[in-house]
Amino acid sequence: MSIPKTMRAVEISQPGGPEVLQICERPVPVPGYGEILIRVEYAGVNRPDALQRAGAYAPPPGASDLPGLEASGEVVGVGAGVTEWSVGDKVCALLPGGGYAEFVTCPAAHALRIPDNMDMKSAACLPETYYTVYSNVFMRGGLKAGERFLVHGGSSGIGTTAIQLANVFGARVFTTAGSGEKCKVCKDLGAERVINYREEDFVAVLRAAGGANLILDMVGGGYIPRNIKALADEGRMVHIAFLTGPKVELNFAQIMMRRLTITGSTLRPQSDLAKARIAAELNEHVWPLLDVGRIAPVLDSEFALEDATGAHARLEAGGHIGKIALKVG
């Protein structure tokens, strides 16, 4: 295909609410050394996009200022040094930014093939959550079969992914959710015990079960000391976000006495090499499960690129279950 000089994209006109997202014209990016150019069909919508829009999550140096951390589409250009992809290949990719656009570049090593029998919309909703969950739950958190695993926000994109992956690899999955409908979805995905946090205390539930060996938390704030209480001795806690704040008063003596481990990470600022290593792990251990349908992304809704404002409003309203996608191409 002939590649145009300019493309439609969604830019952040100024920090603020969903209404600051506006359609614009931008130059089509050119792939550099080790990069590919993707004609985007779908882009995933994620909470980091909303944080960037609000002015609370700046892109790393050198990244596009456009939002969008994952996309699916067709490779239409390859930079020097790229051997693993060719023009015409269909891929989904983790992006440093720029996914809310008709074309985007990314390191070739951060792209993955479209799983067998999966459509492009579903594939666009894989990279951000699967990179995040696999790297934090298994590579960093060391979750093993038979361990008790607690993930908060089980109906979110991260939560639905974590439930499925932990379950398929043999862990006992506990999760929290805020409505009967969301709890049912989590149960159907493989959670052994779903805790409606409006009605039950997750600390009491986990302590009665023997404590969590691993907790994946994106809530932060007042959940942090409660998570500590919910951990089993020698348990681990991995933080990936702080929706209610990163600061809390905590007695660290219990961490010493019970030999607890607290860690965490954010994906976007990590090096290209670190992300390539995660991609290789996913390709080996997770993509075969997606090929045969043992796990799959949970899709909430689709919005046109021109209605990115609506997609962000849906995300921030909190009623969604699973992932939100933008139709681009």
PyMOL commands that set and color helices and strands:
alter all, ss='L'
color gray80, all
select helices_A, chain A and resi 18-20+47-53+108-110+120-124+127-140+157-168+180-189+202-208+223-230+253-257+272-285+287-291+305-317
alter helices_A, ss='H'
color red, helices_A
select strands_A, chain A and resi 6-12+21-27+35-45+70-78+90-94+103-107+111-113+148-151+172-177+193-196+212-217+231-239+261-264+299-304+323-327
alter strands_A, ss='S'
color yellow, strands_A
deselect
rebuild
show_as cartoon
